């Protein structure tokens, strides 16, 4: 099956959900790399603990920090076929997006195209949803293009929030469905990429 790179910036609960779903199954995609823009975050700790190769990426490079250009080279050399943004809060350079066109997906904690775009991340999203009075929220997995939260939607899952008493409560409910939706979509996209690779 194909090799994955997962990009993270913080808690890493979606990374954990992917890992737990895929680790025991040889036919599942394999998480080969975990990349973060922060040198210190729980998601990176988790990856290190599991023996997954990690990289810290930034515009300012050093011996410990890599650039997107170097990352692209490494991914091509090590046969990374799919990149999953799971809570990655840094903008991805356009050249990198071009290089991995159709191979980068992102999970967003709302029903896009609503509540997406610049500044719409983390609790900002759930606060906006709470204030809107919407009765449902959910999660979206989509391909990444050069505009924030804009690429083609692959799959969404909804959750009722009409009785939610706070943005935090909405966040909790949405996160629970993210952990099911993301591995499911990654598997579907990976299977498609895998069959394309073998029919080339
Ligand atoms: C998730 O809500 C995801 O949808 C968003 O960032 C959050 C990351 O959470 N893009 P975690 O780091 O996976 O726990």
Boltz pocket constraint, residues with backbone or C-beta under 6 A from the ligand:
constraints:
  - pocket:
      binder: B
      contacts: [[A, 8], [A, 9], [A, 10], [A, 11], [A, 12], [A, 13], [A, 14], [A, 15], [A, 43], [A, 85], [A, 86], [A, 87], [A, 88], [A, 107], [A, 108], [A, 109], [A, 122], [A, 175], [A, 178]]
      max_distance: 6.0
